[in-house]
Amino acid sequence: MNTRPATNLHLAGPADTPDSGGAPKVAGREAVPSSVRSDQPVGDGRYPIAWLTISAPRGAVPTATSVCECGRNLFAAGQRKALALIADHTDHRTRCPLRTTEERNAS
């Protein structure tokens, strides 16, 4: 077995294939024409800014994570601490600076 390290190694990149127009074209990627359909659902402008993730596997320690775009990123392990974080996350929804600013701007 050869144990000598390989030399002149280079990172692999996408293969370029010549296009009929002369410009290189990335293999496997082709432009697909798109059209705007008039029956597409229109959003109401709302989007999530806070997430609460709860994990309570059978026989294991429950955990909770509370993350918000305002910079909040909290974690709790154990039933008592996870329940406290869930309550705190619910309370944070009413006092988050991003949420109150957006509600003021929408009015």
C-alpha positions as a Markdown table, in Angstrom:
| # | Residue | x | y | z |
|---|---|---|---|---|
| 1 | Met | 0.0 | 0.0 | 0.0 |
| 2 | Asn | 1.3 | 3.5 | -0.9 |
| 3 | Thr | 1.6 | 5.7 | 2.2 |
| 4 | Arg | 3.2 | 8.7 | 0.5 |
| 5 | Pro | 1.0 | 11.8 | 0.7 |
| 6 | Ala | -0.5 | 13.0 | -2.6 |
| 7 | Thr | 0.9 | 16.2 | -4.1 |
| 8 | Asn | -0.8 | 18.8 | -6.2 |
| 9 | Leu | -4.2 | 18.3 | -4.7 |
| 10 | His | -6.9 | 20.8 | -5.8 |
| 11 | Leu | -10.5 | 21.3 | -4.5 |
| 12 | Ala | -13.1 | 20.0 | -7.0 |
| 13 | Gly | -15.4 | 22.6 | -8.5 |
| 14 | Pro | -18.3 | 22.5 | -10.9 |
| 15 | Ala | -17.3 | 21.4 | -14.4 |
| 16 | Asp | -17.6 | 24.1 | -17.0 |
| 17 | Thr | -19.1 | 23.1 | -20.4 |
| 18 | Pro | -19.0 | 25.4 | -23.4 |
| 19 | Asp | -22.3 | 26.9 | -24.4 |
| 20 | Ser | -23.3 | 27.6 | -27.9 |
| 21 | Gly | -23.2 | 31.3 | -27.1 |
| 22 | Gly | -19.5 | 31.1 | -26.2 |
| 23 | Ala | -20.0 | 31.7 | -22.5 |
| 24 | Pro | -19.1 | 28.9 | -20.1 |
| 25 | Lys | -22.1 | 27.0 | -18.7 |
| 26 | Val | -22.0 | 25.1 | -15.4 |
| 27 | Ala | -22.8 | 21.5 | -16.0 |
| 28 | Gly | -26.2 | 20.3 | -14.6 |
| 29 | Arg | -27.6 | 23.8 | -14.2 |
| 30 | Glu | -29.9 | 25.2 | -16.8 |
| 31 | Ala | -32.0 | 28.3 | -16.8 |
| 32 | Val | -35.7 | 27.5 | -16.4 |
| 33 | Pro | -38.2 | 30.1 | -17.6 |
| 34 | Ser | -40.5 | 31.2 | -14.8 |
| 35 | Ser | -43.8 | 32.9 | -15.0 |
| 36 | Val | -45.8 | 34.8 | -12.5 |
| 37 | Arg | -49.2 | 33.2 | -11.9 |
| 38 | Ser | -52.1 | 35.4 | -10.9 |
| 39 | Asp | -53.5 | 32.7 | -8.6 |
| 40 | Gln | -50.4 | 32.5 | -6.3 |
| 41 | Pro | -51.3 | 33.0 | -2.6 |
| 42 | Val | -50.4 | 36.4 | -1.3 |
| 43 | Gly | -48.9 | 36.6 | 2.2 |
| 44 | Asp | -50.3 | 38.9 | 4.8 |
| 45 | Gly | -46.9 | 40.4 | 5.6 |
| 46 | Arg | -46.4 | 38.4 | 8.8 |
| 47 | Tyr | -43.3 | 36.4 | 9.4 |
| 48 | Pro | -41.9 | 34.5 | 12.4 |
| 49 | Ile | -39.4 | 36.4 | 14.6 |
| 50 | Ala | -39.3 | 34.0 | 17.6 |
| 51 | Trp | -39.0 | 30.2 | 17.9 |
| 52 | Leu | -39.6 | 27.9 | 20.9 |
| 53 | Thr | -38.2 | 24.4 | 20.5 |
| 54 | Ile | -39.2 | 21.7 | 23.1 |
| 55 | Ser | -37.7 | 18.2 | 23.2 |
| 56 | Ala | -39.1 | 15.7 | 25.7 |
| 57 | Pro | -38.0 | 12.2 | 24.6 |
| 58 | Arg | -39.3 | 9.3 | 26.7 |
| 59 | Gly | -37.0 | 8.6 | 29.6 |
| 60 | Ala | -34.6 | 11.5 | 28.9 |
| 61 | Val | -34.2 | 15.0 | 30.3 |
| 62 | Pro | -36.6 | 17.5 | 28.6 |
| 63 | Thr | -35.0 | 20.6 | 27.1 |
| 64 | Ala | -36.3 | 23.8 | 25.7 |
| 65 | Thr | -34.7 | 26.5 | 23.6 |
| 66 | Ser | -36.1 | 30.0 | 23.1 |
| 67 | Val | -34.6 | 32.0 | 20.2 |
| 68 | Cys | -35.7 | 35.5 | 18.9 |
| 69 | Glu | -34.4 | 37.8 | 16.2 |
| 70 | Cys | -34.0 | 40.5 | 18.9 |
| 71 | Gly | -30.9 | 38.5 | 20.2 |
| 72 | Arg | -32.6 | 36.2 | 22.7 |
| 73 | Asn | -31.1 | 32.8 | 22.7 |
| 74 | Leu | -31.9 | 30.8 | 25.9 |
| 75 | Phe | -31.6 | 27.1 | 26.8 |
| 76 | Ala | -33.0 | 25.1 | 29.7 |
| 77 | Ala | -32.6 | 21.5 | 30.7 |
| 78 | Gly | -34.8 | 19.6 | 33.2 |
| 79 | Gln | -38.6 | 19.7 | 33.6 |
| 80 | Arg | -38.8 | 22.6 | 36.0 |
| 81 | Lys | -36.4 | 24.8 | 34.1 |
| 82 | Ala | -37.9 | 23.9 | 30.7 |
| 83 | Leu | -41.4 | 24.8 | 32.0 |
| 84 | Ala | -40.1 | 28.1 | 33.3 |
| 85 | Leu | -38.4 | 28.9 | 30.0 |
| 86 | Ile | -41.7 | 28.1 | 28.1 |
| 87 | Ala | -43.6 | 30.5 | 30.3 |
| 88 | Asp | -40.8 | 33.1 | 29.9 |
| 89 | His | -40.9 | 32.7 | 26.1 |
| 90 | Thr | -44.7 | 33.3 | 26.1 |
| 91 | Asp | -44.2 | 36.4 | 28.2 |
| 92 | His | -41.4 | 37.6 | 25.9 |
| 93 | Arg | -43.8 | 37.6 | 23.0 |
| 94 | Thr | -45.7 | 40.5 | 24.6 |
| 95 | Arg | -42.6 | 42.6 | 25.4 |
| 96 | Cys | -40.2 | 41.9 | 22.6 |
| 97 | Pro | -38.8 | 45.1 | 21.2 |
| 98 | Leu | -39.1 | 43.9 | 17.6 |
| 99 | Arg | -42.7 | 42.8 | 17.9 |
| 100 | Thr | -43.8 | 46.1 | 19.6 |
| 101 | Thr | -42.0 | 48.1 | 17.0 |
| 102 | Glu | -43.6 | 46.2 | 14.1 |
| 103 | Glu | -47.1 | 46.6 | 15.7 |
| 104 | Arg | -46.6 | 50.3 | 16.1 |
| 105 | Asn | -45.4 | 50.6 | 12.4 |
| 106 | Ala | -48.4 | 48.6 | 11.2 |
| 107 | Ser | -50.9 | 51.0 | 12.9 |
